Amino acid sequence: MVCGRVEKARFAQNSEGEPTFLYMGGAFPRHTFSARIWGADRGKFKPSPEQLEGKDVCVIGDIQRDGARAEIVVKSPSDLKLAIIK
């Protein structure tokens, strides 16, 4: 589980797989962590993932490497929770 503020949310609809990225730990491209929602899973999220921008969330899943940064692929809304971070 990784928790933090979503600094930026980006739907890359013109990229392969149409991913949505939730960038945490700084603004893109200097973020330290991202959550990736593939386009095939995007419809499961109501409201849209972009509405999480500026909110504190916890992402649950296996941490992988995407280049020099850590990433979790989110497949279900149950893998993403709003959080209260003090």
Buried (B, 14 or more C-beta within 10 A) or exposed (E): EBBBBBBBBBBEEEEEEBBBBBBBBBEEEEBBBBBBBEBEBBEEBEEEBBEBBEEBBBBBBEEEEEEEBBBBBBBEEEBBEEBEEE
